[in-house]
Structure formats: structure tokens, C-alpha cells
């Protein structure tokens, strides 16, 4: 489904399709590269909405490219530097323009590298039960949205599309990838988060938490991949409305989630399973506006 300003699902017939994720469509370019196209799909509660958010894929791509450029001194990334339009036909270029990355094909590591600087979401729920998050003990007396004394590494195991990622302990990461690689992933993830969070704060954005994905190149070098530090992979809060003790409004799917929580299907609350109810135009417009605002703030 494509319109002048939105792309729900790409169709690149000139390249083999590798996978469709919640947002990205990946195509093989030879044996060593991947064309990653960020669609305008949006998922909430792990269900993909039927309506695209116009411009979302391009905004996500521009933001990821901004961060890759800014943080390249900390860790190599998967960008090839080649133009995505160069590997598709003339007719397919509109599906690629501004929303795609031509990247190295890596061996992906089966670990989501999650870094939390604030207590929120599942971390806050877990803290209330155990005063820890993913086995990392935390001080007593923290509240919802409290800033943590130091950012913590709370990894997750990657799940299949439509499934929830599962929080795992650092020891489980060591068991999967080995002690040396686990230590490197943890150190680099925290270093990237600290630098990005400090920069975002100067632009009036709190990055409460984020997740990174890594792969190994042909030489075994740890390489940052997928997207990085976007509202889809991170919790962005506007600094001016932040208040410890309550859930701050976020720069991502909050309008969609809030509407879905109250949505009715056949007179009953939506059960958070596919298919999703059709999103009203106002919810779509508000969500698109939030993604635009996040990019404008960061890159202004």
C-alpha cells in the first residue's frame, strides 16, 4: 500500500526479500549487503496497525543516520556509504528515497542490548517487586521515572515478529556469546547511551532507555546495526514535562497506545490481538507530528 506520502509495505521485485519486520523490509543485495527500507508501519502492543504513519520511515532513517554519524567514534556501524537508490530499478526508487539504508550483511547477535538511565515501563514494574531490574540491584526509594544513579545494562533475548522480547540476565548473555564479547557489548552500549543521552538533554529530550542491536562482520568485529536511538527503539521524554513519580508523555506511539487502550471492537474493548482497529486520522496526524518534532529538536 503506497501513497504519495506514505509506504505501508514495500515491493522491490528486483531484489530477493529476506524478511519483513514490524517496520523494516530487508532485501538481499548480493551476498554481502542488505537494503533496509523503513516503512511507515507502526506496531503497538506487538500488533502492526493497518494504517501507515505518513513520513515515519523517512524520519526514522534520518534520525538513525544522524546518530550513526555522531557516534561512529565509539563503535563501527553497518553503513556502507553507498546510495540505496543505486541498487534498485528506476521505477522502485520512490520506495527507497530518504527511507532506506544500504548496509553490510552481518552475523546478528541474538541479544537486544538494552540500556536504562531511568526507571520506566517493565523496569519500574520489576523494581516494585524485587528492587532490581534484570538482576541488577538498585537503591531503595526510587519512583516511577526516577533517574538511576548510573545507567544499567539490562539485556533481552530477541523474539520472533509478533512476540515479546524476553528480559535476560547478564550471565545469560555470557552463556550465549561468551564472556569477552558480552563485556564488550555492555561497555559499548553504556558508552553510546551516555553520550547520546547527554547530547539529547541539551536539545530538551530525555532518553530514558534504549536498545541497540549488534552483529559481527566477516573479521569478527562488533558492529552496531539496525536502527539506533529513534523513538521506536528508545523512550524519549520532553524535558519540560518530565516529573519524577509519574509516566511522562513520550515521543513515540503514545497517542496510538492511549487510543487503543480505550478502543472498542464490536462493543467490546480491543483485546490487543490482530487485526487492530482502524486508527482515526487525528491519532495518525498527532503521531506523525511527534516523530517530526523529535527529529527537528535533535537536529536543530
C-alpha positions as CSV (number, residue, x, y, z in Angstrom):
1,X,0.0,0.0,0.0
2,X,1.7,3.2,-1.2
3,X,0.6,6.8,-1.5
4,X,2.4,10.0,-2.3
5,X,3.5,10.4,1.3
6,X,3.3,7.0,2.8
7,X,4.6,3.4,2.4
8,X,2.9,0.7,4.4
9,X,4.7,-2.3,2.6
10,X,7.5,-2.1,0.1
11,X,7.6,-4.2,-3.1
12,X,11.1,-4.4,-4.6
13,X,10.8,-7.0,-7.3
14,X,14.4,-6.6,-8.5
15,X,15.9,-7.9,-5.2
16,X,15.2,-11.1,-3.1
17,X,13.1,-10.3,0.1
18,X,14.9,-11.5,3.2
19,X,12.4,-10.5,5.9
20,X,9.7,-8.1,6.9
21,X,9.9,-6.9,10.5
22,X,7.4,-4.7,12.3
23,X,8.8,-1.6,10.5
24,X,11.6,-2.6,8.2
25,X,11.7,-4.6,4.9
26,X,15.1,-6.2,4.2
27,X,16.3,-7.2,0.8
28,X,19.4,-9.1,-0.2
29,X,21.9,-7.2,-2.3
30,X,24.4,-9.8,-3.5
31,X,25.7,-11.9,-0.6
32,X,27.3,-9.2,1.5
33,X,24.8,-6.3,1.7
34,X,21.2,-5.6,2.7
35,X,18.8,-2.9,1.5
36,X,16.9,-1.9,4.7
37,X,13.7,0.0,3.9
38,X,11.9,1.7,6.8
39,X,8.2,1.6,6.0
40,X,5.6,3.8,7.6
41,X,4.1,0.8,9.5
42,X,3.6,1.2,13.2
43,X,3.2,-1.5,15.8
44,X,1.6,-1.1,19.2
45,X,1.3,-3.9,21.8
46,X,3.2,-6.0,19.2
47,X,0.4,-5.7,16.6
48,X,1.0,-3.9,13.3
49,X,-1.5,-1.2,12.6
50,X,-3.3,-1.3,9.2
51,X,-2.7,2.4,8.6
52,X,0.7,3.9,7.9
53,X,2.0,7.0,9.7
54,X,3.0,9.3,6.8
55,X,6.7,10.1,6.7
56,X,7.6,8.0,9.7
57,X,10.0,5.7,7.8
58,X,12.0,8.6,6.4
59,X,12.1,10.4,9.8
60,X,13.4,7.2,11.5
61,X,16.0,6.8,8.8
62,X,17.2,10.4,9.0
63,X,17.4,10.1,12.8
64,X,19.4,6.9,12.7
65,X,21.8,8.3,10.1
66,X,22.3,11.4,12.4
67,X,23.2,9.2,15.3
68,X,25.4,6.8,13.3
69,X,27.4,9.8,12.2
70,X,27.6,11.3,15.7
71,X,28.6,8.1,17.5
72,X,30.8,6.4,14.9
73,X,33.9,7.1,17.0
74,X,32.6,4.7,19.8
75,X,31.8,1.7,17.6
76,X,31.8,0.8,13.9
77,X,28.3,0.6,12.3
78,X,26.8,-1.3,9.4
79,X,26.5,1.6,6.8
80,X,28.3,1.0,3.5
81,X,28.2,4.7,2.5
82,X,26.6,3.7,-0.8
83,X,23.4,5.2,-2.1
84,X,20.4,2.9,-1.6
85,X,18.9,4.1,-4.9
86,X,21.9,2.6,-6.7
87,X,20.7,-1.0,-6.2
88,X,17.1,-0.8,-7.4
89,X,15.3,0.0,-10.7
90,X,14.2,3.4,-11.7
91,X,10.6,2.5,-11.0
92,X,11.5,1.3,-7.5
93,X,13.4,4.4,-6.4
94,X,10.4,6.2,-4.9
95,X,10.0,3.4,-2.4
96,X,13.7,3.8,-1.4
97,X,14.2,7.6,-1.4
98,X,15.0,9.0,2.0
99,X,13.8,5.9,3.9
100,X,16.4,3.3,3.1
101,X,20.0,2.3,4.2
102,X,22.4,0.1,2.2
103,X,24.2,-1.8,4.9
104,X,26.7,-4.6,5.4
105,X,25.4,-8.1,5.9
106,X,26.5,-9.1,9.4
107,X,26.1,-12.1,11.6
108,X,23.5,-10.7,14.0
109,X,23.9,-11.5,17.7
110,X,20.8,-12.9,19.4
111,X,20.8,-10.3,22.1
112,X,19.0,-7.0,22.5
113,X,21.4,-4.6,24.2
114,X,19.1,-2.5,26.4
115,X,20.4,0.4,28.5
116,X,18.2,2.2,31.0
117,X,19.0,5.5,32.5
118,X,15.6,6.0,34.2
119,X,13.1,3.6,35.8
120,X,10.2,3.1,33.4
121,X,7.9,0.5,31.9
122,X,8.7,-3.1,32.7
123,X,11.7,-1.9,34.7
124,X,9.5,0.1,37.1
125,X,7.2,-2.9,37.4
126,X,10.1,-5.2,38.2
127,X,11.7,-2.8,40.7
128,X,8.5,-2.6,42.7
129,X,8.6,-6.4,43.1
130,X,12.3,-7.0,43.7
131,X,14.1,-3.6,44.0
132,X,16.1,-4.7,40.9
133,X,15.9,-4.8,37.1
134,X,17.1,-7.9,35.2
135,X,19.1,-8.9,38.2
136,X,20.7,-5.5,38.7
137,X,20.1,-4.4,42.3
138,X,19.0,-0.8,42.7
139,X,18.8,1.6,45.7
140,X,15.6,1.8,47.7
141,X,13.1,4.7,47.4
142,X,13.1,5.1,43.7
143,X,9.9,6.2,42.0
144,X,8.4,5.8,38.6
145,X,10.5,7.7,36.1
146,X,13.3,8.2,38.6
147,X,16.8,8.8,37.2
148,X,19.1,5.9,38.1
149,X,22.4,6.6,39.8
150,X,24.2,5.2,36.8
151,X,22.8,3.7,33.5
152,X,22.4,0.0,33.7
153,X,22.7,-2.8,31.1
154,X,19.5,-4.9,31.1
155,X,19.7,-7.2,28.0
156,X,16.8,-9.1,26.3
157,X,16.6,-12.1,24.1
158,X,15.4,-11.3,20.6
159,X,11.9,-12.6,19.9
160,X,10.3,-13.5,16.6
161,X,8.0,-10.9,14.9
162,X,4.8,-10.6,17.0
163,X,6.4,-12.0,20.1
164,X,7.7,-10.0,23.2
165,X,11.4,-9.8,23.7
166,X,12.3,-11.5,27.0
167,X,14.4,-9.9,29.6
168,X,17.5,-12.0,30.5
169,X,20.4,-11.7,32.9
170,X,23.9,-10.6,32.0
171,X,25.0,-14.2,32.9
172,X,22.7,-15.5,30.2
173,X,24.4,-13.1,27.6
174,X,27.7,-14.5,28.7
175,X,26.4,-18.1,28.2
176,X,25.2,-17.2,24.6
177,X,28.1,-15.1,23.2
178,X,31.0,-15.7,25.6
179,X,32.5,-13.5,28.4
180,X,34.7,-11.3,26.2
181,X,32.0,-10.4,23.7
182,X,29.4,-9.9,26.4
183,X,31.7,-7.4,28.3
184,X,32.3,-5.5,25.0
185,X,28.6,-5.3,24.2
186,X,27.8,-4.0,27.7
187,X,30.6,-1.4,27.7
188,X,29.9,-0.1,24.2
189,X,26.2,0.1,24.8
190,X,26.5,2.1,28.0
191,X,29.1,4.4,26.4
192,X,26.8,5.1,23.4
193,X,23.8,5.7,25.7
194,X,25.7,8.1,27.9
195,X,27.0,10.2,25.1
196,X,23.6,10.3,23.2
197,X,21.6,11.0,26.4
198,X,23.9,13.9,27.3
199,X,23.6,15.4,23.8
200,X,19.8,14.9,23.7
201,X,19.4,16.7,27.1
202,X,20.9,19.8,25.5
203,X,18.1,19.7,23.0
204,X,15.4,19.3,25.7
205,X,14.9,15.5,25.3
206,X,15.4,12.9,28.0
207,X,16.4,9.4,26.6
208,X,15.0,7.3,29.4
209,X,16.1,4.0,27.9
210,X,17.1,2.5,24.5
211,X,18.0,-0.8,22.8
212,X,20.8,-1.5,20.4
213,X,21.5,-4.4,18.1
214,X,24.9,-5.7,17.2
215,X,26.4,-8.1,14.6
216,X,29.8,-9.4,13.7
217,X,31.4,-8.6,10.3
218,X,33.5,-11.1,8.3
219,X,36.5,-10.3,10.5
220,X,34.5,-10.8,13.7
221,X,34.4,-7.0,14.5
222,X,31.5,-6.0,16.8
223,X,29.3,-3.7,14.7
224,X,26.3,-1.5,15.5
225,X,23.4,-2.4,13.2
226,X,19.6,-1.9,12.6
227,X,18.3,1.4,13.8
228,X,19.7,3.4,16.6
229,X,18.3,5.9,19.1
230,X,14.9,6.6,17.4
231,X,11.5,6.9,19.2
232,X,10.8,3.3,18.0
233,X,13.9,1.8,19.8
234,X,14.0,4.3,22.7
235,X,11.9,6.1,25.3
236,X,12.1,9.8,24.5
237,X,10.6,12.2,27.0
238,X,10.3,16.0,26.6
239,X,12.4,17.6,29.4
240,X,9.8,20.4,30.0
241,X,7.1,18.0,31.0
242,X,9.2,15.5,32.9
243,X,8.2,14.9,36.5
244,X,9.5,12.1,38.8
245,X,6.8,9.9,40.1
246,X,4.5,9.8,37.0
247,X,4.7,8.5,33.5
248,X,6.0,11.3,31.3
249,X,4.4,11.7,27.9
250,X,6.7,10.2,25.2
251,X,7.8,11.0,21.7
252,X,6.6,7.7,20.1
253,X,3.4,5.8,19.9
254,X,1.7,7.3,23.0
255,X,-1.2,8.7,21.0
256,X,-1.8,5.3,19.4
257,X,-1.4,3.4,22.6
258,X,-3.7,5.7,24.5
259,X,-6.4,5.5,21.8
260,X,-6.1,1.7,21.6
261,X,-6.5,1.3,25.3
262,X,-10.0,2.8,25.0
263,X,-10.9,1.4,21.5
264,X,-14.0,-0.7,21.1
265,X,-14.4,-3.6,18.6
266,X,-18.0,-4.9,18.3
267,X,-18.9,-3.1,21.5
268,X,-16.0,-4.7,23.5
269,X,-12.5,-3.4,24.4
270,X,-9.9,-4.4,21.8
271,X,-8.1,-7.5,23.0
272,X,-4.6,-6.4,21.8
273,X,-4.5,-9.1,19.1
274,X,-4.5,-8.7,15.3
275,X,-6.3,-7.2,13.5
276,X,-6.0,-3.8,15.1
277,X,-9.0,-1.4,14.9
278,X,-8.6,1.3,12.2
279,X,-6.8,4.4,13.6
280,X,-8.6,7.8,13.4
281,X,-7.0,10.5,11.2
282,X,-6.3,12.7,14.3
283,X,-4.3,9.9,16.0
284,X,-2.3,9.3,12.9
285,X,-1.6,13.0,12.4
286,X,-0.7,13.5,16.1
287,X,1.7,10.6,16.0
288,X,3.4,11.8,12.8
289,X,3.8,15.2,14.4
290,X,5.6,13.7,17.4
291,X,8.1,11.9,15.2
292,X,8.7,15.1,13.2
293,X,9.2,17.1,16.5
294,X,11.7,14.6,17.8
295,X,13.9,14.8,14.7
296,X,13.6,18.6,14.5
297,X,14.6,19.0,18.1
298,X,17.6,16.7,17.9
299,X,19.0,18.1,14.7
300,X,18.1,21.8,15.1
